[in-house]
Structure formats: structure tokens, C-alpha cells
Amino acid sequence: MDASNSPTTKPLYLGTQITWYILGVIETLLALRFLLKLLAANPSAGFSNFIYTLSYPFAAPFLNVFASSRIEGSVFEWTTIFAMLIYALVAWGIVKIFFMSKTVSTREAATKLNEEE
């Protein structure tokens, strides 16, 4: 069966695109959080507070994994970098799961299996 004619192709594509989009939003929030803390941004300032509030739910599970490095008000938040890595790995895993549900022909499956031997 040609994958372009499969009824699962469009939902599969949409699922992968949504996954990468969500990852992009999370990674952007975490990167902004990291930069603001690194540059010692005022946490009371509206934009800083907004970014910290939005990014906190994504950073919270990782906040005590590593100690932060502090130099004169600047904070190098290792945990934010770690969170970004973990979210990227999770998104990659979700996309791989989507691809496992892709419709393949018997010939294509046999070829892939022979390549793995």
C-alpha cells in the first residue's frame, strides 16, 4: 500500500506536527527563562514575571535535580537546560511512536526487517 494513499497518513502527519509545535513552545519558554535568569533580569518586571510564571510548570519537576550556579545576581540554571533536553527526548519518543503506527506494505516491512538482521 502506498503511504500517500493511506487513511492514516494525514492524522499521523498532523500528530507529529502538533508534537513538534508543542515542543517548540515549551523549549522557547524554558530558553527565555534560562536567559532571563542568566542575565539577572528583575523577577518583579512584568515580562520576567510572565515568563517565570508560564515556564514554572515545565521547569518545576526538575528544579531540585542540580544546584544552580550563581555569580553576582546571575543564575545559571542547570535544571532548565536538563528540562529542555528531557522534553526534546520525550517529543522525539512520541514522534517515533506515531511512526510505528504508520501503514506499511508487506514488502516494505520485509525489507526493513531484513535490514535489521
C-alpha positions, -999 to +999 in steps of 0.1 A: +000+000+000+013+034-009+017+056+022+004+086+004-030+069-002-032+056+034-060+070+056-036+072+085-011+095+067-028+128+074-035+122+111+000+108+115+015+139+099-008+162+120+002+144+152+039+148+146+035+185+136+014+191+168+041+173+189+069+194+174+049+226+178+042+219+215+079+211+220+088+244+203+066+264+227+079+246+258+115+249+246+111+287+239+096+293+273+124+274+290+151+291+269+136+326+278+136+315+315+172+304+313+183+336+296+164+359+320+179+342+350+214+342+334+212+379+327+198+386+362+165+400+350+144+416+376+118+390+386+093+417+395+093+432+360+062+423+341+078+403+312+102+384+335+073+375+359+052+365+329+079+341+316+087+327+350+050+320+357+044+304+323+076+283+324+074+272+360+051+242+354+076+228+329+107+236+350+092+226+384+098+188+381+135+194+375+142+223+399+160+203+425+179+179+403+210+201+401+222+231+420+221+264+402+254+283+397+252+319+410+276+348+402+267+383+412+229+380+407+232+359+375+219+323+378+230+295+355+200+272+360+213+238+350+179+223+357+163+244+329+189+230+304+182+195+317+144+200+314+149+212+278+168+180+270+142+158+286+113+174+268+131+171+235+137+134+242+100+129+252+088+146+220+112+125+199+098+094+215+062+104+209+070+111+172+087+076+170+055+061+184+035+079+157+057+065+131+053+029+144+016+032+136+024+041+100+008+018+074+034-002+056+032-028+028+043-063+034+072-058+010+083-027+029+080-045+062+101-074+049+127-051+036+130-032+069+132-065+089+160-078+066+179-046+071+177-050+109+191-086+108 
